[in-house]
Amino acid sequence: MNAMESQEHRDLREAVAALGRRHGKDFDRAALWAEAGKLGYLGVNLPEEYGGGGGGISELSIVLEESGAAGCPLLMMIVSPAICATVIARFGTDEQKQRWLPGLADGSLTMAFGITEPDAGSNSHRITTTARRDGDGWTLSGRKVFVSGVDIADATLIVGRTEDARTGRLKPCLFIVPRDAEGFRRSAIDMELQAQEKQFELVLDDVRLPADALVGGGASHADGCGGEDSGLLQLFAGLNPERIMTAAFAIGMGRYALTQAVEYAKTRQVWKTPIGAHQAVAHPLAQAHIELELARLMMQKAAALYDAGDDTGAGEAANMAKYAAGEACVKAVDQAVHTLGGNGLTREYGLARLVTAARVARIAPVSREMILNYVSHQSLGLPKSY
Ligand SMILES: Cc1cc2nc3c(=O)[nH]c(=O)nc-3n(C[C@H](O)[C@H](O)[C@H](O)COP(=O)(O)OP(=O)(O)OC[C@H]3O[C@@H](n4cnc5c(N)ncnc54)[C@H](O)[C@@H]3O)c2cc1C
């Protein structure tokens, strides 16, 4: 018995690793997504009554980590089953659960998540995408940026605001916007990043939505937004899974790069021993391995707290795990590229493209500095500069 991981978790890890090995680094994203969905991996965290596995983020993070460690990370897992399906499972109406959860669980439906705005960036309190009551439904207007996978998603969960009838203040609300809704325009951003999922700038130009586009519904509440502050609660419910899954994404990528480097260092020989015998090559790889393991330990802590219902405890741990995993991933990839010498920059080995990809985990969904701010203020009680 492994004290850190149950047999069930280790079996899941091994099964996903085997699937990942079959697909490999030149994977067909849609084919892998479909197969992972069919095998029940994309919905391991969702309730059984909607076709999910009845597990939690602990299981879902294993799936993403292992697919990444095999060189075929499924980026959309961070948003579709982890954020969107979690929010709908926890706050959606019965109709919304029936409509979306079975498909999100088996991968036949995908949902993107849009919160970032050009003029708000890290300061999500400044978002201005606004919903107005329009007859029975809503009209949504605003702009989003860097939203991943909108073209391959059936809908995007858009974070907007509605005006509080009493105070006039804008408060968050989450809307499910179908891909082809009128007035919902997307343009792909020309990223240096080489990934199968594209990032989009979105324009919501008076997008007319039915009443049931609002997560949780609004009809039965005087404030029209599924209950006082429920939008904020819904948003927070998605944030911890997002950070834990980004940590899994980073750890998977870091492990993949490290594995390639270790294999290379064992066989490449330019003096009388393989290069891996030189401590200048071996020690940084050992260090990268330690840092990835440490990050995984924090990720497991965050996932365990979240799955146990401790949202507050999970908040600190999820931030720390995302930070540690992002840093460990960037260092592991950098060292892996260096270990391969000139080959580190060839397309054949495919490691150089990870230099850019690894940076994503440092920037998104919340930057390294914003996590350091969180820990400074929330954990250490230091004063704020902003
Ligand atoms: C590949 C990729 C995929 C993404 N996918 C999605 C998605 O699917 N959906 C979505 O909504 N968003 C997505 N994003 C957006 C991502 O969440 C943002 O890029 C991120 O939150 C940072 O916002 P920003 O880019 O506007 O940077 P800014 O907020 O402009 O920050 C720029 C720099 O200033 C620093 N900074 C800002 N404020 C402070 C402060 N108070 N103290 C110290 N430093 C500070 C930041 O740390 C950062 O280094 C994605 C981004 C990328 C790169």
Ligand as a Chemical Component Dictionary entry (heavy atoms), coordinates in Angstrom:
data_LIG
# 
_chem_comp.id                   LIG 
_chem_comp.type                 NON-POLYMER 
_chem_comp.pdbx_formal_charge   0 
_chem_comp.three_letter_code    LIG 
# 
loop_
_chem_comp_atom.comp_id 
_chem_comp_atom.atom_id 
_chem_comp_atom.alt_atom_id 
_chem_comp_atom.type_symbol 
_chem_comp_atom.charge 
_chem_comp_atom.model_Cartn_x 
_chem_comp_atom.model_Cartn_y 
_chem_comp_atom.model_Cartn_z 
_chem_comp_atom.pdbx_ordinal 
LIG C1  C1  C 0 -2.176  30.371 -23.346 1  
LIG C2  C2  C 0 -3.167  31.149 -22.536 2  
LIG C3  C3  C 0 -4.435  30.637 -22.370 3  
LIG C4  C4  C 0 -5.407  31.373 -21.669 4  
LIG N1  N1  N 0 -6.670  30.874 -21.586 5  
LIG C5  C5  C 0 -7.636  31.635 -21.001 6  
LIG C6  C6  C 0 -8.989  31.189 -20.989 7  
LIG O1  O1  O 0 -9.315  30.103 -21.492 8  
LIG N2  N2  N 0 -9.925  31.988 -20.438 9  
LIG C7  C7  C 0 -9.613  33.199 -19.886 10 
LIG O2  O2  O 0 -10.510 33.883 -19.404 11 
LIG N3  N3  N 0 -8.332  33.662 -19.862 12 
LIG C8  C8  C 0 -7.337  32.901 -20.419 13 
LIG N4  N4  N 0 -6.039  33.348 -20.424 14 
LIG C9  C9  C 0 -5.726  34.662 -19.848 15 
LIG C10 C10 C 0 -4.903  34.622 -18.571 16 
LIG O3  O3  O 0 -5.677  34.161 -17.502 17 
LIG C11 C11 C 0 -4.300  36.032 -18.360 18 
LIG O4  O4  O 0 -3.318  36.208 -19.358 19 
LIG C12 C12 C 0 -3.747  36.230 -16.983 20 
LIG O5  O5  O 0 -4.776  36.263 -16.033 21 
LIG C13 C13 C 0 -2.931  37.530 -16.876 22 
LIG O6  O6  O 0 -3.673  38.617 -17.336 23 
LIG P1  P1  P 0 -3.014  39.612 -18.411 24 
LIG O7  O7  O 0 -2.453  38.800 -19.508 25 
LIG O8  O8  O 0 -3.995  40.664 -18.745 26 
LIG O9  O9  O 0 -1.773  40.262 -17.652 27 
LIG P2  P2  P 0 -1.771  41.607 -16.766 28 
LIG O10 O10 O 0 -2.846  41.540 -15.742 29 
LIG O11 O11 O 0 -1.715  42.768 -17.662 30 
LIG O12 O12 O 0 -0.366  41.457 -16.025 31 
LIG C14 C14 C 0 0.867   41.719 -16.683 32 
LIG C15 C15 C 0 2.000   41.523 -15.690 33 
LIG O13 O13 O 0 1.845   42.443 -14.585 34 
LIG C16 C16 C 0 1.867   41.720 -13.363 35 
LIG N5  N5  N 0 0.946   42.367 -12.411 36 
LIG C17 C17 C 0 -0.315  42.835 -12.632 37 
LIG N6  N6  N 0 -0.852  43.311 -11.510 38 
LIG C18 C18 C 0 0.079   43.149 -10.536 39 
LIG C19 C19 C 0 0.110   43.442 -9.142  40 
LIG N7  N7  N 0 -0.929  43.983 -8.484  41 
LIG N8  N8  N 0 1.238   43.103 -8.458  42 
LIG C20 C20 C 0 2.294   42.540 -9.096  43 
LIG N9  N9  N 0 2.311   42.241 -10.399 44 
LIG C21 C21 C 0 1.229   42.543 -11.103 45 
LIG C22 C22 C 0 1.420   40.317 -13.709 46 
LIG O14 O14 O 0 1.897   39.373 -12.773 47 
LIG C23 C23 C 0 2.017   40.115 -15.093 48 
LIG O15 O15 O 0 3.358   39.655 -14.981 49 
LIG C24 C24 C 0 -5.056  32.619 -21.083 50 
LIG C25 C25 C 0 -3.751  33.117 -21.229 51 
LIG C26 C26 C 0 -2.815  32.402 -21.952 52 
LIG C27 C27 C 0 -1.437  32.966 -22.094 53 
# 
loop_
_chem_comp_bond.comp_id 
_chem_comp_bond.atom_id_1 
_chem_comp_bond.atom_id_2 
_chem_comp_bond.value_order 
_chem_comp_bond.pdbx_ordinal 
LIG C1  C2  SING 1  
LIG C2  C3  SING 2  
LIG C2  C26 DOUB 3  
LIG C3  C4  DOUB 4  
LIG C4  N1  SING 5  
LIG C4  C24 SING 6  
LIG N1  C5  DOUB 7  
LIG C5  C6  SING 8  
LIG C5  C8  SING 9  
LIG C6  O1  DOUB 10 
LIG C6  N2  SING 11 
LIG N2  C7  SING 12 
LIG C7  O2  DOUB 13 
LIG C7  N3  SING 14 
LIG N3  C8  DOUB 15 
LIG C8  N4  SING 16 
LIG N4  C9  SING 17 
LIG N4  C24 SING 18 
LIG C9  C10 SING 19 
LIG C10 O3  SING 20 
LIG C10 C11 SING 21 
LIG C11 O4  SING 22 
LIG C11 C12 SING 23 
LIG C12 O5  SING 24 
LIG C12 C13 SING 25 
LIG C13 O6  SING 26 
LIG O6  P1  SING 27 
LIG P1  O7  DOUB 28 
LIG P1  O8  SING 29 
LIG P1  O9  SING 30 
LIG O9  P2  SING 31 
LIG P2  O10 DOUB 32 
LIG P2  O11 SING 33 
LIG P2  O12 SING 34 
LIG O12 C14 SING 35 
LIG C14 C15 SING 36 
LIG C15 O13 SING 37 
LIG C15 C23 SING 38 
LIG O13 C16 SING 39 
LIG C16 N5  SING 40 
LIG C16 C22 SING 41 
LIG N5  C17 SING 42 
LIG N5  C21 SING 43 
LIG C17 N6  DOUB 44 
LIG N6  C18 SING 45 
LIG C18 C19 SING 46 
LIG C18 C21 DOUB 47 
LIG C19 N7  SING 48 
LIG C19 N8  DOUB 49 
LIG N8  C20 SING 50 
LIG C20 N9  DOUB 51 
LIG N9  C21 SING 52 
LIG C22 O14 SING 53 
LIG C22 C23 SING 54 
LIG C23 O15 SING 55 
LIG C24 C25 DOUB 56 
LIG C25 C26 SING 57 
LIG C26 C27 SING 58 
# 
